[in-house]
């Protein structure tokens, strides 16, 4: 039997007739086992913290400028 007649455990046969590169030992292996249902060699997106609202950034920058002026330094903007 060929791999087309017996699909891989994932339930789908590949488009090239079942010759699936698992990334085992070649130079372009891609890292191996998939994570959270992703195919092998595909990394999940990194988890980034949410960006603060722009008003928070402006408020913080105004406080920094006020502190610098208070201690006698001049911030060029």
N, C-alpha and C positions, 0 to 999 in steps of 0.2 A: 504494500500500500504506500501511496505517496502522501506528502504532507497536505496536499489539496483535499484528499479524501478524508484525512484525519486532521481537522483544524487544530491549532495550538490551544492550550487551556483557556486563553482569553476569549475564544469563541470566533475569531476571525482569521481567515487565511490572508497572507500578504499578497500584494498585487503581482509579485514576481514568481508566483507558484509555490510559495512557502519557504523560500530560502531566506530566513530571517537571521540577521547578524545580531547576536546577543551581546556583542561588545566584550566578549570574553578575554581575548589575549592580544588583539591587534594594537597597532600604534594609535589608532583613532577610536579606542574603545568607548569613550564617552562616559565612563563612570559606573556602568553596571546598573544594578537593580533600581527599578522605578520607585518613586515615592508617591504614596496616596493615589494610586491608580494611574500615574503618568507612565508613559513608555520608558524603557531603559535609555539612559543618556539625556533625558530631559529633566532639568532641575526645576523645582518649584520657585516661584517668585519670592524674593526676600521680603520679610515682614518689616515694613517701615512704619515708624510712629507717625501719627497724623500731624499735619502742619498746623501751627498756631494761627489764629485769625490775624489779619493784617493790622487791625486796631490794637491788638496786644503788642505787636512789634513796634508800632508808632508810639504807643504809650511808654514802652520800655526805653525807646531811643530818646524820647523827650526827657525822661527822668535822668538818663545818663548825661545828656547835654546840660541839664540844670545842675547836676552834681559837679560837672567839670567847670562850669562857670563859677560855681560857688567856691571852689577851691582855688580859683584864680587863673585857670588855664583857659585858653580860647580855642574852641574847636572850629576848624574851618569846614564849612559845608558847601 
